């Protein structure tokens, strides 16, 4: 029993309403324009009950002042403002967005609606103002006189999603910028040229006023800004400076290899140091150091003339650019020295007899320098190969990267570093042939270390010739770029995971929660309309309006079933179907949907086997495909519907198990689709139709329906040649697997009158279901929870039948059925649910009644269950 069971009867509509149900019941409404709760109008009580029992964050703004009534979900959104704002005018509750809410009240009380997606408001929920992004939907609620009496708001916070999306976009933008930077500087071999390009690109990318690079003097204090990029209209800061003049913090941090980050030098550092910055027009700075062998060697910095709070993204960008720039400069420097040394060796063409001693000494010095240079490099594997590809020298970097000591590798063929499949494919020899033919070979690929671990290598092989132009071997440089490749791969995986997560989240929301909540809403609307239709005066206009409302509710139920079909979550009623007969009975409907400018041509073999399918879903699939064909042929044409038996072997058709099938084909000669469109045609929400002309769910629903039957949807299309849509259906074994075909419209038979226990936690649905049964002459007992239902069953042995909802807090319908079976195993039970499929724990024999149902459906279920 609920906490309100002992309260006055006028508070029963707040039962099982959670914390806010109790707070609304206890609140002194006499002090508000709403007056005491005992005097509330039926419409105010009904909408309050709806809000309180909804899991979606909702708030109602009642009356001209927008008096606030909200549920548990909204109380979490309101944070520290809860429960102060209950019963408060919305202007006083949220003064920081008073103008926004004034417009909401104006539009809503005029009967209008408003919808915002990822809307930004700055709110004070915890004592401090914060940016909050929300999906907001506002609609009017009506009083007993049929006029707008307030505004209902659905509030879903999307702050985390918006920020995550923004962070991903920023990361992608930085990667694109770094790729552009790499391409711009790839061909440069001069350090100043590289840094000139780099400072310009990073300065423009970050929108700073100045980006500069500098080299330190030997005394570790003086430094020279050799080049900078300055925004047009501002002055360059190229010149010589003392590091000490910019303060102790600058000297200590930069010498230690740490970035210097100052957002406002007038506030964050001593006045003398700030004056040095201000003198050259700098108010905020990030300075990145290059420390080599324990010494501060160079600097790269970005500046703003005014205070600027630097972001993590800006810091990461300048750090990455600085590191890449220094690495690139170091690489081109090494390559230049190697080329210079090689040039010196090739130029050694003077007669040894003329200057033997001098040239021998020079050669020894050159070789010593070369050996020291090569051996001193640890970030690159640098070694020589003879003409056959055998290793003849080995530097420290090669030993570090590949794991071999010189005595272990010299004399072995360099193909030892390749993977087995690359050796089998002749990759090592192809690299040597390319270098010998073109002078150089450059590539990236996977290589093997001594311990058999793999690493990603950037490889350059240069052919070496003697003075006469004869090949004497190769110079090989290898760089380990595994970390870079892994970082890029992890980023791609993260992006794909985020995309798939968002896609699956959207699909889940469309099928699970929407199906249940939407069917429950339609249940309340449809049952109420049916009862009104019986009691309303027989005036043509009223009758027509009620009929239209009922048809709209039925269309909503059909839409829910289509969404469940797309996600393969509804239970199909399969039976033996003769395709020629089904298509023949649909011809009038298809022709009316297509119009007079289309001809439908059908062709079926005389001995075509029957298939196993859900008639309603198959008809809907054919209608969807026909409408798509119509839209592809604006001028009209012929649509062909054919079928043929096929035996499928393993792998013939994707997602089809081997066996016999019937392939039902609908073909048109319309516009057709290109390969990119065809690949996405069955994706949820993808459509090529204009706004308002398609949801993008049609083909995905057909695909889901076919897959659930054990078949498949296959599309073939070419631009300007048309499209063929194949629905593969399993052959029927001759027996129906589900209920009879839907669509029966005859009146429900008249059964006995019973004492019926109805169980539902939704007060509106419970009231309307009871009213439908009482209108049929039954005696109805209402229970709003499983525990209350069990109490009634023990107190009333005359109960003939129980009808229960599935999704209820505390005790589900399946759990209630199990408890009832333990005490009254013979009691007839009907399970009424708004979900598309029977719960996995509903393993007791019950009659299932899907929401929304009409009075005739309800009576048929009662007769089928209890007679």
Secondary structure, DSSP 8 states (H G I E B T S, - for coil): --TTTTS-GGGGGGTT-HHHHHHHHHS-GGGSTT--GGG--HHHHHHHHHHHT-SS-EEEEETTTTEEEE-HHHHHHHGGGTTTTTTSBHHHHTGGGHHHHHHHHHHHHTT--EEEEEEEEEEESSSSEEEEEEEEEEEEEE-TTSSEEEEEEEEEE-HHHHHHHHHHHHHHHHHHHHHHHHHHHTT---HHHHHHHHHHHHHHHHT-SEEEEEEE-TTSSEEEEEEEEE-TTS----EEEEGGGG-HHHHHHHHTT--EEES-HHHHS-HHHHHHHHHTT-SEEEEEEEEETTEEEEEEEEEESS-----HHHHHHHHHHHHHHHHHHHHHHHHHHHHHHHHHHHT--S-TTTSHHHHHHHHHHHHHHHHHHHHH--SSEEEEE-TTSBB----HHHHHHH---HHHHTTSBGGGGB-HHHHHTTHHHHHHHHHHHHSEEEEEEEEE-TTS-EEEEEEEEEEEE-TTS-EEEEEEEEEE-HHHHHHHHHHHHHHHHHHHHHHHHHHHIIIIIHHHHHHHHHHHHHHHHHHHHHHS---HHHHHHHHHHHHHHHHHHHHHHHHHHHHT-S---EEEE-HHHHHHHHHHHHHHHH-TTEEEEEEE-TT---EEEEHHHHHHHHHHHHHHHHHH-TT-EEEEEEEEEEEE-TTSSTT--SEEEEEEEEEE-SS---HHHHHHTTSTT---S-TTS--S-HHHHHHHHHHHHT-EEEEEEETTTEEEEEEEEEB--SS--SS--S---S--------EEEEE-S-HHHHHHHHHHHHHTT-EEEEESSHHHHHHHHHH-TT--EEEEES--SSS-HHHHHHHHHHH-TT-EEEEEESSSS--TT--S--EEEESS--HHHHHHHHHHHH-
